[in-house]
Amino acid sequence: MVLICPPAGERSMAHGGFLSVDLGHPFLNRTADGFLKVGAVGACKVAAEETFHCLHKGSVAGVYVGVEYGVDRIRGHRDWNAVVGGAVTGALVSAANGDDRKHVVSNAITGAAIATAAHYLHHLT
């Protein structure tokens, strides 16, 4: 198997690509070339999706921390801020995704429950 890269600025490959594989037969060459191209596209797609999910989770965490801090500054107490922060964050994220009212309320309750559980688990350790 021979990998061939064209010189810089030159597109001398048979299919106009950057990298070509010479396996000794045109059918095998095209098969390997297609495999490399589809594999590269698949890898880029997965990387883009994972980046989106990481950014989405990071933005949810940022909203939660901001709401909890804001409630703490307004109220001056640190007792139910996690519950309020989780509920508001769950409702905001659900509403931003275009959910109906029933799902917004459900996600607000879920966010409050998760934030409360995390708050109490933090104080147990």
C-alpha positions as CSV (number, residue, x, y, z in Angstrom):
1,M,0.0,0.0,0.0
2,V,1.3,3.4,-1.0
3,L,0.0,6.7,0.3
4,I,0.6,9.6,-2.1
5,C,0.3,13.3,-1.1
6,P,0.6,15.9,-3.9
7,P,3.1,18.7,-3.6
8,A,1.8,21.9,-2.0
9,G,-0.5,23.9,-4.2
10,E,-0.9,21.1,-6.8
11,R,-4.0,18.9,-7.2
12,S,-2.6,16.1,-9.2
13,M,-4.6,13.2,-7.7
14,A,-6.9,11.2,-9.8
15,H,-10.0,12.4,-7.9
16,G,-8.8,15.9,-7.0
17,G,-8.2,14.9,-3.3
18,F,-5.5,15.7,-0.9
19,L,-4.6,12.1,-0.1
20,S,-4.7,9.1,-2.4
21,V,-4.2,5.4,-1.7
22,D,-2.5,3.1,-4.2
23,L,-3.4,-0.5,-3.5
24,G,-2.5,-1.8,-7.0
25,H,-6.0,-2.0,-8.4
26,P,-8.5,0.8,-9.4
27,F,-11.4,-0.9,-7.6
28,L,-9.4,-1.2,-4.3
29,N,-8.1,2.3,-4.7
30,R,-11.6,3.8,-5.1
31,T,-12.9,1.7,-2.2
32,A,-10.1,2.8,0.1
33,D,-10.5,6.4,-1.0
34,G,-14.3,6.3,-0.3
35,F,-13.7,4.7,3.1
36,L,-11.2,7.5,4.0
37,K,-13.6,10.3,2.9
38,V,-16.6,8.9,4.6
39,G,-14.6,8.2,7.8
40,A,-13.3,11.8,7.8
41,V,-16.9,13.2,7.4
42,G,-18.1,10.9,10.1
43,A,-15.4,12.0,12.5
44,C,-16.1,15.6,11.8
45,K,-19.8,15.1,12.4
46,V,-19.2,13.3,15.8
47,A,-16.8,16.1,16.8
48,A,-19.4,18.8,16.0
49,E,-22.2,17.0,17.8
50,E,-20.1,16.5,20.9
51,T,-19.0,20.1,20.9
52,F,-22.7,21.1,20.7
53,H,-23.6,18.9,23.6
54,C,-20.7,20.2,25.7
55,L,-21.7,23.8,25.0
56,H,-25.3,23.1,25.8
57,K,-24.5,21.5,29.1
58,G,-22.1,24.3,29.9
59,S,-24.7,26.9,29.2
60,V,-27.2,25.1,31.4
61,A,-24.7,25.1,34.2
62,G,-23.9,28.8,33.6
63,V,-27.6,29.7,33.8
64,Y,-28.0,27.6,37.1
65,V,-25.0,29.3,38.7
66,G,-26.1,32.7,37.6
67,V,-29.7,32.3,38.9
68,E,-28.5,30.8,42.2
69,Y,-26.0,33.6,42.7
70,G,-28.7,36.2,41.8
71,V,-31.2,34.7,44.2
72,D,-28.5,34.7,47.0
73,R,-27.7,38.3,46.3
74,I,-31.4,39.4,46.3
75,R,-32.5,37.4,49.3
76,G,-29.3,37.6,51.4
77,H,-29.9,34.0,52.6
78,R,-28.4,30.7,51.5
79,D,-31.2,28.2,52.3
80,W,-33.5,27.6,49.3
81,N,-31.4,29.1,46.6
82,A,-30.6,25.7,45.0
83,V,-34.3,24.9,44.7
84,V,-35.1,28.2,43.1
85,G,-32.0,28.1,40.8
86,G,-32.8,24.6,39.7
87,A,-36.5,25.4,39.0
88,V,-35.8,28.6,37.1
89,T,-33.0,26.9,35.1
90,G,-35.2,23.9,34.2
91,A,-38.0,26.2,33.1
92,L,-35.8,28.5,31.1
93,V,-34.0,25.6,29.3
94,S,-37.3,23.9,28.5
95,A,-38.9,27.1,27.3
96,A,-35.9,27.9,25.1
97,N,-36.3,24.5,23.5
98,G,-39.8,25.4,22.6
99,D,-41.6,22.9,24.9
100,D,-45.2,23.4,25.9
101,R,-46.3,24.6,29.3
102,K,-46.7,21.1,30.7
103,H,-43.1,20.2,29.9
104,V,-41.8,23.5,31.2
105,V,-43.4,22.9,34.6
106,S,-42.2,19.3,34.6
107,N,-38.7,20.3,33.8
108,A,-38.8,23.1,36.4
109,I,-39.8,20.5,39.1
110,T,-37.1,18.1,37.9
111,G,-34.4,20.9,37.9
112,A,-35.4,21.8,41.4
113,A,-35.3,18.2,42.6
114,I,-31.8,17.6,41.0
115,A,-30.4,20.9,42.4
116,T,-31.8,20.1,45.9
117,A,-30.4,16.6,45.9
118,A,-27.0,17.9,44.7
119,H,-27.1,20.6,47.4
120,Y,-27.8,18.2,50.2
121,L,-25.3,15.6,48.9
122,H,-22.7,18.3,48.9
123,H,-23.3,19.1,52.6
124,L,-23.2,15.4,53.5
125,T,-19.7,14.9,52.4
